[in-house]
Amino acid sequence: MSRIEPLSPPYPPSVEQALRRWMPPGVPYEPLTLFRVLHRHPELASRMFALGAGLLGHGLLPAVDREIVIARVTARAGCGYEWGVHAATLAQQAGLSLEQLRATAVPGVDASWPPRHAALLDAVDELHETARLSQPAWDALRIHYEDAQLLEFLVLTGWYRTISHLANGLLLREEPWGTPFPASHGSLPASRGGDCR
């Protein structure tokens, strides 16, 4: 159970409207547990919505690249909750196969990834470990992305690290419809602390 109880229906009209805005149109699921917990603090939730929606709906990175980054960041943070939500929805819509998604949760970058995706995965790993990017990692990204996309990449990695901290800190259980996080055998080492799986 979450450390902070998610809101349950019936929601006040303003919360109902906000929660529906957070969910993609036509999604048959109830609002995410994470969203229902966040709406215990509606002002914070509103501020977070602007950045999150902007990154997902109006970003400059190709959707597949964005979802590879999100999968790797959340996997490195040991956040099965957010990894599973994206794997079941936006990552598949972007064209990632289940095999590719599983590969985001194992150490290293194998040769099956195209160079631009390998550069993203390596950069996420380096940011996770050091909170910095070496010149070789930056140069590898620079081959494939423009300045605005690189800025977006850095914000995206930080944003989903924040979301992972939030889900892990709250001890959120995976959504029942989410893709199960790969078993720990061979998976990336999780960050120290809570695990939202």
N, C-alpha and C positions, 0 to 999 in steps of 0.2 A: 504494500500500500504506500502511496505517496506520503512523504513527510508533511505535506500540506494538502489537505483534502481538496480534490477538484470540485468545482461547482457542479451541481446536478440540476436537471430540469425540474420544474419550469424555471427558466431564467427570466430575470427582469428584461423588459423589451430592449433596453439599450445594450445589455450584455448579449442577448439573443442576436441582435443585429450585428454586433461586433464579432461574435464567434462565427457567424455565417460568412462574414467578409474574409475571415482568416482561412476558411476552407475553400478549396477549388470548386468552381461551379459543377453541380451534378454529381459530386462525390457522395456515395451512399452511406458513408460512415458518420457517426456522431462526431462533434468537434473533438479534436485530439485532447488527450488528458493534459498534455503540456499547456495547451491554450486555456483549458478550463481552470487550471491552477493559476496561470498568469493573470487571469481575470479576477483573482482575489485582490489584485492591485490594478484597477482599470487604467489609471494614468500611465503606469509603467508599461502595461500591455500595449497601449496606444502608441507610445513612443517606439516600442520595439517593432510594432507592425510596419511602420514606415520604412525602416531599413530592411527588414526581412522581405517584405513584399517587393521592394525595389530591387533587391538582389535576385529574387526569383523571377520576377515578371518583366523587368526592364533592364536587365544586365547586358553587358557587351560581350561577355564570354559565350561561346556556343553552349547550348544546354547540356550536351554530353560532357564537355569539359567541366562545366559547373558541377555536374553531378559526380564526376570522378573526384573532384576536390572535396565535395561534401562527404562522400563515402569514405575517403581516406582520412580526413580530419576526424570524423566521428569514430572511425575504427581505431585510429591511434589513441583517441581519448577513452576507448573502451565503452562507448555509448551505444549499446545495442538498440536502445529506444529510437534515437534519431536516425541511426543507420538503417534500421528496419522500416521506418516510415518512408524514407526516401527511396530505398530499394524497392518497395512495393508500389510506389506511385511515380514520382517524377523521374527517377533514374531509368525505369523501364520505358516511360514515355519518351525519354531522350534517346533511347536506342541501346542502352547498356544491357548486355545479357546477364543472366544470373551468374554465369561463370566469371565474367568480368567483375561483377560486383563482389563475388567471393574473393577475387584476386586483390581487391582493395584492402582486404582484411588480413592478408598474409605478408610476412616480412619480405622486403626486397621488391625489385621491379624486374619482372622477367622480360624476355625479348619479344613477347607477343604484343606488347604495347607499342603503338606508333611513337615516334620520337617526341612529338609534342605532349602526348599523354604521359610518357615516361618522365619528361621534364617536370610536369605538374606533380606527379607522385613523389619524385625526388625532392622537389621544393617543399611540399607539404611535410615530408619526413624531417627535413632539415629545420624548418620552422618549428615543428613540434619539439625537436630535441634541443634547439638552441635559441629560439625566438629571434633568429637572424637568418639572412640568406648570404651564403658565400658568393664571391664573384662568379665562380664557375656555374653555380645554380642559377644565378641571375642571368648570366649570358645564355644558358640553355633555354631559359624562358623567352629571352629577348628575340631569339631567332623566330619565334612563332607568334608573339603577341606585341601589340602596340602599347604605348604608355598608359592609356586609359584602361586597357584590359589588365595590365599588370597591377595598377592601383586597385582595381576591382578584385583581382585575385588575392591580394594581401588583406583587403577588408573581408572577403568571403571566408578566408581561413580563420581569421580572428572571430568573425561572427559565429561560425559553427563550432569553434572552440568554446565560445561563451554559451551557446545552446547546449553543448555537451556538459559543461560545468553545471548548468541549470538542471538538466535532466538527471545527471549523476547525483548531484547534491540533494535532489528531491527523492531519489531512489525510485524513479518512475519505472514501472514494469512495461515491457514491450506492448504495443497495441496488438490486440488479438488478430488483426488482419495484416499486421506488418510482416515483412520477410524476417524469419529468424536469423539472428546474428550468427555467423559461422562458429562452430564449436571451437573451444580454445586451442585444440591441437593445431599447431602451426599458425595460429592467429597472431597478429601483432600484439606485443606486450601492451597492456592497458596502463594508463597513467595510474600513479599511486592514488589511493583514496577510493571513494565510492564507485560502484559499478551499477549502471542503471539496468543491467540485464536482469 
